[in-house]
């Protein structure tokens, strides 16, 4: 039932244009992290929770011959990703859940995920799937704004009506380590555009007032990096 709730909610968000809002709100942080990943030509990359595919397209353009596959639970989000697709890049988009990826074993050099993994109804199963589809030595980079240390985000599930997994930095590291990942690390990434002007601030569902916006911004996004062990 949770997967159905997620799909229905994100279908509504797609119809409301939330994909464009996500790019406007999170584009700077996504580009900061992608700029540090040193993506090599020809890599196969999975974008987990791709939404309307803007991060998938960034990944596909990150190096010559790179191919990116976006996965999302929402058919409407995937349809919008396909509508915005450019034939000048190697990207495709598929509907699927994090726990059951209809993708070949050992296909991907890396996985990227922005503001999505905390929606997984079964985190352990989702991480096991990432282990399955990654090549030995492959990397996972997850970027999230909803985590325990970012205290002013705690009310988000109630406001959005979507179940969300709330873990601390340490708990996220432990979850990846339990799933068999190595070289697990975390880092905070703050939007380089700054807070903006108070006079131009517009309240929203997740940022109902200026103080909340400032606190969430200053806490930054949590970047989790992990790697699948190489073959011995």
ChimeraX commands (.cxc) that place a marker at each C-alpha (Angstrom):
marker #1 position 0.00,0.00,0.00 radius 0.5
marker #1 position 2.85,2.42,0.76 radius 0.5
marker #1 position 4.17,2.14,-2.80 radius 0.5
marker #1 position 0.68,3.02,-4.06 radius 0.5
marker #1 position 0.56,6.06,-1.78 radius 0.5
marker #1 position 3.96,7.19,-3.02 radius 0.5
marker #1 position 3.01,6.74,-6.68 radius 0.5
marker #1 position -0.30,8.57,-6.28 radius 0.5
marker #1 position 1.31,11.43,-4.35 radius 0.5
marker #1 position 4.16,11.92,-6.82 radius 0.5
marker #1 position 1.74,11.67,-9.75 radius 0.5
marker #1 position -0.12,14.64,-8.24 radius 0.5
marker #1 position 3.17,16.48,-7.71 radius 0.5
marker #1 position 4.08,15.92,-11.34 radius 0.5
marker #1 position 0.77,17.39,-12.47 radius 0.5
marker #1 position 1.36,20.39,-10.18 radius 0.5
marker #1 position 4.79,21.09,-11.66 radius 0.5
marker #1 position 6.74,20.09,-8.57 radius 0.5
marker #1 position 9.58,18.69,-10.68 radius 0.5
marker #1 position 10.53,22.17,-11.84 radius 0.5
marker #1 position 10.32,23.40,-8.25 radius 0.5
marker #1 position 12.70,20.65,-7.13 radius 0.5
marker #1 position 15.24,21.65,-9.76 radius 0.5
marker #1 position 15.01,25.31,-8.76 radius 0.5
marker #1 position 15.35,24.51,-5.04 radius 0.5
marker #1 position 18.01,21.78,-5.19 radius 0.5
marker #1 position 19.87,22.34,-8.44 radius 0.5
marker #1 position 22.81,24.12,-6.83 radius 0.5
marker #1 position 23.47,21.35,-4.30 radius 0.5
marker #1 position 23.09,18.65,-6.97 radius 0.5
marker #1 position 25.63,20.38,-9.19 radius 0.5
marker #1 position 28.04,20.82,-6.28 radius 0.5
marker #1 position 28.01,17.09,-5.54 radius 0.5
marker #1 position 28.12,16.00,-9.18 radius 0.5
marker #1 position 31.13,18.25,-9.69 radius 0.5
marker #1 position 33.01,16.28,-7.03 radius 0.5
marker #1 position 32.21,12.77,-8.28 radius 0.5
marker #1 position 34.83,12.60,-11.06 radius 0.5
marker #1 position 32.51,10.71,-13.40 radius 0.5
marker #1 position 34.50,9.00,-16.12 radius 0.5
marker #1 position 33.60,8.70,-19.83 radius 0.5
marker #1 position 31.38,5.77,-20.66 radius 0.5
marker #1 position 30.07,5.15,-17.15 radius 0.5
marker #1 position 26.63,3.64,-16.60 radius 0.5
marker #1 position 24.81,5.60,-13.87 radius 0.5
marker #1 position 21.54,4.92,-12.06 radius 0.5
marker #1 position 19.52,7.93,-10.86 radius 0.5
marker #1 position 17.36,6.57,-8.04 radius 0.5
marker #1 position 14.15,8.57,-7.58 radius 0.5
marker #1 position 14.65,10.60,-10.74 radius 0.5
marker #1 position 11.37,12.54,-10.70 radius 0.5
marker #1 position 11.11,14.51,-13.92 radius 0.5
marker #1 position 14.62,13.48,-14.88 radius 0.5
marker #1 position 16.56,16.71,-14.55 radius 0.5
marker #1 position 19.28,15.01,-12.47 radius 0.5
marker #1 position 19.30,12.08,-14.91 radius 0.5
marker #1 position 20.02,14.48,-17.74 radius 0.5
marker #1 position 22.79,16.19,-15.76 radius 0.5
marker #1 position 24.36,12.79,-15.15 radius 0.5
marker #1 position 24.09,11.84,-18.83 radius 0.5
marker #1 position 25.91,15.03,-19.79 radius 0.5
marker #1 position 28.63,14.70,-17.15 radius 0.5
marker #1 position 31.18,12.90,-19.37 radius 0.5
marker #1 position 31.52,11.64,-22.93 radius 0.5
marker #1 position 29.58,8.44,-23.57 radius 0.5
marker #1 position 27.96,8.41,-20.12 radius 0.5
marker #1 position 24.57,6.69,-20.01 radius 0.5
marker #1 position 22.09,7.45,-17.22 radius 0.5
marker #1 position 18.98,5.50,-16.24 radius 0.5
marker #1 position 16.37,7.22,-14.09 radius 0.5
marker #1 position 13.98,5.19,-11.94 radius 0.5
marker #1 position 10.89,6.56,-10.21 radius 0.5
marker #1 position 7.80,5.04,-8.58 radius 0.5
marker #1 position 5.56,7.63,-10.28 radius 0.5
marker #1 position 4.38,6.94,-13.86 radius 0.5
marker #1 position 3.50,10.63,-14.24 radius 0.5
marker #1 position 6.99,11.73,-13.21 radius 0.5
marker #1 position 8.55,9.29,-15.68 radius 0.5
marker #1 position 6.20,10.46,-18.42 radius 0.5
marker #1 position 7.24,14.07,-17.78 radius 0.5
marker #1 position 10.92,13.01,-17.80 radius 0.5
marker #1 position 10.42,11.42,-21.19 radius 0.5
marker #1 position 8.63,14.55,-22.45 radius 0.5
marker #1 position 11.60,16.70,-21.44 radius 0.5
marker #1 position 14.18,14.24,-22.78 radius 0.5
marker #1 position 16.76,15.34,-25.33 radius 0.5
marker #1 position 17.93,12.93,-28.02 radius 0.5
marker #1 position 21.37,14.50,-27.79 radius 0.5
marker #1 position 22.11,12.61,-24.54 radius 0.5
marker #1 position 22.08,8.98,-23.48 radius 0.5
marker #1 position 19.33,8.80,-20.89 radius 0.5
marker #1 position 16.27,6.69,-20.30 radius 0.5
marker #1 position 13.59,6.57,-17.63 radius 0.5
marker #1 position 11.72,3.62,-16.12 radius 0.5
marker #1 position 8.95,3.14,-13.57 radius 0.5
marker #1 position 9.89,1.01,-10.58 radius 0.5
marker #1 position 10.28,0.75,-6.82 radius 0.5
marker #1 position 13.60,1.02,-5.01 radius 0.5
marker #1 position 13.14,-2.47,-3.56 radius 0.5
marker #1 position 12.53,-4.23,-6.90 radius 0.5
marker #1 position 14.61,-2.71,-9.69 radius 0.5
marker #1 position 13.90,-4.29,-13.07 radius 0.5
marker #1 position 17.54,-3.83,-14.05 radius 0.5
marker #1 position 20.40,-6.27,-14.72 radius 0.5
marker #1 position 22.81,-7.34,-12.02 radius 0.5
marker #1 position 26.14,-5.51,-12.05 radius 0.5
marker #1 position 25.06,-2.98,-14.69 radius 0.5
marker #1 position 26.06,0.32,-13.07 radius 0.5
marker #1 position 29.33,1.99,-12.19 radius 0.5
marker #1 position 27.57,4.34,-9.78 radius 0.5
marker #1 position 24.22,5.30,-8.27 radius 0.5
marker #1 position 23.13,8.87,-7.57 radius 0.5
marker #1 position 20.03,9.78,-5.58 radius 0.5
marker #1 position 18.73,13.22,-4.59 radius 0.5
marker #1 position 15.97,13.74,-2.01 radius 0.5
marker #1 position 14.54,10.25,-2.52 radius 0.5
marker #1 position 16.00,7.38,-0.49 radius 0.5
marker #1 position 14.16,8.37,2.71 radius 0.5
marker #1 position 10.91,7.44,0.89 radius 0.5
marker #1 position 11.92,3.76,0.66 radius 0.5
marker #1 position 9.35,1.66,2.58 radius 0.5
marker #1 position 12.05,-0.98,3.13 radius 0.5
marker #1 position 15.50,0.61,3.31 radius 0.5
marker #1 position 17.36,-2.68,3.78 radius 0.5
marker #1 position 15.76,-4.13,0.65 radius 0.5
marker #1 position 16.50,-0.96,-1.33 radius 0.5
marker #1 position 20.17,-1.03,-0.32 radius 0.5
marker #1 position 20.37,-4.73,-1.20 radius 0.5
marker #1 position 19.08,-3.86,-4.68 radius 0.5
marker #1 position 21.75,-1.20,-5.05 radius 0.5
marker #1 position 24.35,-3.81,-4.13 radius 0.5
marker #1 position 22.89,-6.11,-6.80 radius 0.5
marker #1 position 22.85,-3.63,-9.70 radius 0.5
marker #1 position 26.25,-2.08,-8.93 radius 0.5
marker #1 position 29.49,-3.40,-10.36 radius 0.5
marker #1 position 32.20,-4.40,-7.85 radius 0.5
marker #1 position 33.93,-1.18,-6.80 radius 0.5
marker #1 position 30.90,0.89,-7.81 radius 0.5
marker #1 position 29.84,3.91,-5.75 radius 0.5
marker #1 position 26.61,5.23,-4.28 radius 0.5
marker #1 position 26.09,8.93,-3.59 radius 0.5
marker #1 position 22.88,9.90,-1.80 radius 0.5
marker #1 position 21.94,13.52,-1.04 radius 0.5
marker #1 position 19.08,14.25,1.38 radius 0.5
marker #1 position 17.79,17.24,3.29 radius 0.5
marker #1 position 15.51,15.25,5.63 radius 0.5
marker #1 position 17.66,13.73,8.41 radius 0.5
marker #1 position 17.60,13.84,12.20 radius 0.5
marker #1 position 20.21,16.57,12.70 radius 0.5
marker #1 position 18.25,18.89,10.43 radius 0.5
marker #1 position 15.74,19.41,13.22 radius 0.5
marker #1 position 13.41,21.88,11.50 radius 0.5
marker #1 position 12.45,19.27,8.86 radius 0.5
marker #1 position 10.83,16.94,11.38 radius 0.5
marker #1 position 7.26,17.95,10.44 radius 0.5
marker #1 position 7.64,17.27,6.70 radius 0.5
marker #1 position 5.84,13.88,6.59 radius 0.5
marker #1 position 2.79,15.36,8.31 radius 0.5
marker #1 position 2.73,18.33,5.93 radius 0.5
marker #1 position 3.27,16.34,2.74 radius 0.5
marker #1 position 1.23,13.27,3.71 radius 0.5
marker #1 position 4.07,10.99,2.63 radius 0.5
marker #1 position 5.83,8.53,4.99 radius 0.5
marker #1 position 9.52,9.37,5.32 radius 0.5
marker #1 position 12.38,7.58,7.09 radius 0.5
marker #1 position 14.12,9.83,9.61 radius 0.5
marker #1 position 17.65,8.72,10.46 radius 0.5
marker #1 position 20.68,10.46,11.90 radius 0.5
marker #1 position 24.01,10.73,10.08 radius 0.5
marker #1 position 25.35,7.83,12.14 radius 0.5
marker #1 position 22.27,5.71,11.42 radius 0.5
marker #1 position 22.59,6.30,7.68 radius 0.5
marker #1 position 26.23,5.20,7.80 radius 0.5
marker #1 position 25.29,2.13,9.82 radius 0.5
marker #1 position 22.51,1.20,7.35 radius 0.5
marker #1 position 24.93,1.24,4.43 radius 0.5
marker #1 position 27.55,-0.71,6.37 radius 0.5
marker #1 position 24.99,-3.37,7.36 radius 0.5
marker #1 position 24.12,-3.69,3.66 radius 0.5
marker #1 position 27.74,-4.58,2.91 radius 0.5
marker #1 position 29.01,-1.23,1.63 radius 0.5
marker #1 position 32.50,0.00,2.50 radius 0.5
marker #1 position 34.24,3.40,2.66 radius 0.5
marker #1 position 30.99,4.89,3.97 radius 0.5
marker #1 position 31.22,8.60,4.75 radius 0.5
marker #1 position 28.97,11.60,5.26 radius 0.5
marker #1 position 29.39,15.29,4.53 radius 0.5
marker #1 position 27.19,18.39,4.72 radius 0.5
marker #1 position 26.56,20.41,1.56 radius 0.5
marker #1 position 25.11,23.93,1.87 radius 0.5
marker #1 position 23.45,25.71,-1.04 radius 0.5
marker #1 position 26.04,28.19,-2.31 radius 0.5
marker #1 position 23.37,30.72,-3.29 radius 0.5
marker #1 position 22.83,31.63,0.33 radius 0.5
marker #1 position 19.62,32.47,2.16 radius 0.5
marker #1 position 18.40,35.13,-0.23 radius 0.5
marker #1 position 16.54,38.25,0.89 radius 0.5
marker #1 position 13.94,38.06,3.65 radius 0.5
marker #1 position 11.69,40.43,1.70 radius 0.5
marker #1 position 11.53,38.02,-1.27 radius 0.5
marker #1 position 10.92,34.87,0.81 radius 0.5
marker #1 position 7.74,32.97,-0.08 radius 0.5
marker #1 position 6.36,30.50,2.50 radius 0.5
marker #1 position 5.80,26.93,1.33 radius 0.5
marker #1 position 4.72,23.56,2.68 radius 0.5
marker #1 position 8.17,22.63,3.92 radius 0.5
marker #1 position 9.39,26.17,4.69 radius 0.5
marker #1 position 6.38,27.86,6.34 radius 0.5
marker #1 position 8.35,30.81,7.71 radius 0.5
marker #1 position 11.67,32.60,7.37 radius 0.5
marker #1 position 13.15,31.11,10.56 radius 0.5
marker #1 position 12.47,27.57,9.36 radius 0.5
marker #1 position 13.99,28.33,5.95 radius 0.5
marker #1 position 17.14,29.75,7.57 radius 0.5
marker #1 position 17.56,26.82,9.97 radius 0.5
marker #1 position 17.11,24.18,7.25 radius 0.5
marker #1 position 19.44,26.00,4.88 radius 0.5
marker #1 position 22.18,26.35,7.49 radius 0.5
marker #1 position 21.98,22.65,8.41 radius 0.5
marker #1 position 22.63,21.79,4.78 radius 0.5
marker #1 position 22.05,18.61,2.84 radius 0.5
marker #1 position 23.51,15.31,4.00 radius 0.5
marker #1 position 25.72,13.66,1.36 radius 0.5
marker #1 position 26.25,9.93,1.99 radius 0.5
marker #1 position 28.97,8.18,-0.02 radius 0.5
marker #1 position 29.46,4.41,-0.03 radius 0.5
marker #1 position 31.14,1.82,-2.21 radius 0.5
marker #1 position 30.50,-1.80,-3.16 radius 0.5
marker #1 position 33.54,-3.94,-2.29 radius 0.5
marker #1 position 35.84,-4.86,-5.14 radius 0.5
marker #1 position 36.39,-8.48,-6.05 radius 0.5
marker #1 position 39.39,-9.95,-4.23 radius 0.5
marker link #1:1,2 radius 0.2
marker link #1:2,3 radius 0.2
marker link #1:3,4 radius 0.2
marker link #1:4,5 radius 0.2
marker link #1:5,6 radius 0.2
marker link #1:6,7 radius 0.2
marker link #1:7,8 radius 0.2
marker link #1:8,9 radius 0.2
marker link #1:9,10 radius 0.2
marker link #1:10,11 radius 0.2
marker link #1:11,12 radius 0.2
marker link #1:12,13 radius 0.2
marker link #1:13,14 radius 0.2
marker link #1:14,15 radius 0.2
marker link #1:15,16 radius 0.2
marker link #1:16,17 radius 0.2
marker link #1:17,18 radius 0.2
marker link #1:18,19 radius 0.2
marker link #1:19,20 radius 0.2
marker link #1:20,21 radius 0.2
marker link #1:21,22 radius 0.2
marker link #1:22,23 radius 0.2
marker link #1:23,24 radius 0.2
marker link #1:24,25 radius 0.2
marker link #1:25,26 radius 0.2
marker link #1:26,27 radius 0.2
marker link #1:27,28 radius 0.2
marker link #1:28,29 radius 0.2
marker link #1:29,30 radius 0.2
marker link #1:30,31 radius 0.2
marker link #1:31,32 radius 0.2
marker link #1:32,33 radius 0.2
marker link #1:33,34 radius 0.2
marker link #1:34,35 radius 0.2
marker link #1:35,36 radius 0.2
marker link #1:36,37 radius 0.2
marker link #1:37,38 radius 0.2
marker link #1:38,39 radius 0.2
marker link #1:39,40 radius 0.2
marker link #1:40,41 radius 0.2
marker link #1:41,42 radius 0.2
marker link #1:42,43 radius 0.2
marker link #1:43,44 radius 0.2
marker link #1:44,45 radius 0.2
marker link #1:45,46 radius 0.2
marker link #1:46,47 radius 0.2
marker link #1:47,48 radius 0.2
marker link #1:48,49 radius 0.2
marker link #1:49,50 radius 0.2
marker link #1:50,51 radius 0.2
marker link #1:51,52 radius 0.2
marker link #1:52,53 radius 0.2
marker link #1:53,54 radius 0.2
marker link #1:54,55 radius 0.2
marker link #1:55,56 radius 0.2
marker link #1:56,57 radius 0.2
marker link #1:57,58 radius 0.2
marker link #1:58,59 radius 0.2
marker link #1:59,60 radius 0.2
marker link #1:60,61 radius 0.2
marker link #1:61,62 radius 0.2
marker link #1:62,63 radius 0.2
marker link #1:63,64 radius 0.2
marker link #1:64,65 radius 0.2
marker link #1:65,66 radius 0.2
marker link #1:66,67 radius 0.2
marker link #1:67,68 radius 0.2
marker link #1:68,69 radius 0.2
marker link #1:69,70 radius 0.2
marker link #1:70,71 radius 0.2
marker link #1:71,72 radius 0.2
marker link #1:72,73 radius 0.2
marker link #1:73,74 radius 0.2
marker link #1:74,75 radius 0.2
marker link #1:75,76 radius 0.2
marker link #1:76,77 radius 0.2
marker link #1:77,78 radius 0.2
marker link #1:78,79 radius 0.2
marker link #1:79,80 radius 0.2
marker link #1:80,81 radius 0.2
marker link #1:81,82 radius 0.2
marker link #1:82,83 radius 0.2
marker link #1:83,84 radius 0.2
marker link #1:84,85 radius 0.2
marker link #1:85,86 radius 0.2
marker link #1:86,87 radius 0.2
marker link #1:87,88 radius 0.2
marker link #1:88,89 radius 0.2
marker link #1:89,90 radius 0.2
marker link #1:90,91 radius 0.2
marker link #1:91,92 radius 0.2
marker link #1:92,93 radius 0.2
marker link #1:93,94 radius 0.2
marker link #1:94,95 radius 0.2
marker link #1:95,96 radius 0.2
marker link #1:96,97 radius 0.2
marker link #1:97,98 radius 0.2
marker link #1:98,99 radius 0.2
marker link #1:99,100 radius 0.2
marker link #1:100,101 radius 0.2
marker link #1:101,102 radius 0.2
marker link #1:102,103 radius 0.2
marker link #1:103,104 radius 0.2
marker link #1:104,105 radius 0.2
marker link #1:105,106 radius 0.2
marker link #1:106,107 radius 0.2
marker link #1:107,108 radius 0.2
marker link #1:108,109 radius 0.2
marker link #1:109,110 radius 0.2
marker link #1:110,111 radius 0.2
marker link #1:111,112 radius 0.2
marker link #1:112,113 radius 0.2
marker link #1:113,114 radius 0.2
marker link #1:114,115 radius 0.2
marker link #1:115,116 radius 0.2
marker link #1:116,117 radius 0.2
marker link #1:117,118 radius 0.2
marker link #1:118,119 radius 0.2
marker link #1:119,120 radius 0.2
marker link #1:120,121 radius 0.2
marker link #1:121,122 radius 0.2
marker link #1:122,123 radius 0.2
marker link #1:123,124 radius 0.2
marker link #1:124,125 radius 0.2
marker link #1:125,126 radius 0.2
marker link #1:126,127 radius 0.2
marker link #1:127,128 radius 0.2
marker link #1:128,129 radius 0.2
marker link #1:129,130 radius 0.2
marker link #1:130,131 radius 0.2
marker link #1:131,132 radius 0.2
marker link #1:132,133 radius 0.2
marker link #1:133,134 radius 0.2
marker link #1:134,135 radius 0.2
marker link #1:135,136 radius 0.2
marker link #1:136,137 radius 0.2
marker link #1:137,138 radius 0.2
marker link #1:138,139 radius 0.2
marker link #1:139,140 radius 0.2
marker link #1:140,141 radius 0.2
marker link #1:141,142 radius 0.2
marker link #1:142,143 radius 0.2
marker link #1:143,144 radius 0.2
marker link #1:144,145 radius 0.2
marker link #1:145,146 radius 0.2
marker link #1:146,147 radius 0.2
marker link #1:147,148 radius 0.2
marker link #1:148,149 radius 0.2
marker link #1:149,150 radius 0.2
marker link #1:150,151 radius 0.2
marker link #1:151,152 radius 0.2
marker link #1:152,153 radius 0.2
marker link #1:153,154 radius 0.2
marker link #1:154,155 radius 0.2
marker link #1:155,156 radius 0.2
marker link #1:156,157 radius 0.2
marker link #1:157,158 radius 0.2
marker link #1:158,159 radius 0.2
marker link #1:159,160 radius 0.2
marker link #1:160,161 radius 0.2
marker link #1:161,162 radius 0.2
marker link #1:162,163 radius 0.2
marker link #1:163,164 radius 0.2
marker link #1:164,165 radius 0.2
marker link #1:165,166 radius 0.2
marker link #1:166,167 radius 0.2
marker link #1:167,168 radius 0.2
marker link #1:168,169 radius 0.2
marker link #1:169,170 radius 0.2
marker link #1:170,171 radius 0.2
marker link #1:171,172 radius 0.2
marker link #1:172,173 radius 0.2
marker link #1:173,174 radius 0.2
marker link #1:174,175 radius 0.2
marker link #1:175,176 radius 0.2
marker link #1:176,177 radius 0.2
marker link #1:177,178 radius 0.2
marker link #1:178,179 radius 0.2
marker link #1:179,180 radius 0.2
marker link #1:180,181 radius 0.2
marker link #1:181,182 radius 0.2
marker link #1:182,183 radius 0.2
marker link #1:183,184 radius 0.2
marker link #1:184,185 radius 0.2
marker link #1:185,186 radius 0.2
marker link #1:186,187 radius 0.2
marker link #1:187,188 radius 0.2
marker link #1:188,189 radius 0.2
marker link #1:189,190 radius 0.2
marker link #1:190,191 radius 0.2
marker link #1:191,192 radius 0.2
marker link #1:192,193 radius 0.2
marker link #1:193,194 radius 0.2
marker link #1:194,195 radius 0.2
marker link #1:195,196 radius 0.2
marker link #1:196,197 radius 0.2
marker link #1:197,198 radius 0.2
marker link #1:198,199 radius 0.2
marker link #1:199,200 radius 0.2
marker link #1:200,201 radius 0.2
marker link #1:201,202 radius 0.2
marker link #1:202,203 radius 0.2
marker link #1:203,204 radius 0.2
marker link #1:204,205 radius 0.2
marker link #1:205,206 radius 0.2
marker link #1:206,207 radius 0.2
marker link #1:207,208 radius 0.2
marker link #1:208,209 radius 0.2
marker link #1:209,210 radius 0.2
marker link #1:210,211 radius 0.2
marker link #1:211,212 radius 0.2
marker link #1:212,213 radius 0.2
marker link #1:213,214 radius 0.2
marker link #1:214,215 radius 0.2
marker link #1:215,216 radius 0.2
marker link #1:216,217 radius 0.2
marker link #1:217,218 radius 0.2
marker link #1:218,219 radius 0.2
marker link #1:219,220 radius 0.2
marker link #1:220,221 radius 0.2
marker link #1:221,222 radius 0.2
marker link #1:222,223 radius 0.2
marker link #1:223,224 radius 0.2
marker link #1:224,225 radius 0.2
marker link #1:225,226 radius 0.2
marker link #1:226,227 radius 0.2
marker link #1:227,228 radius 0.2
marker link #1:228,229 radius 0.2
marker link #1:229,230 radius 0.2
marker link #1:230,231 radius 0.2
marker link #1:231,232 radius 0.2
view
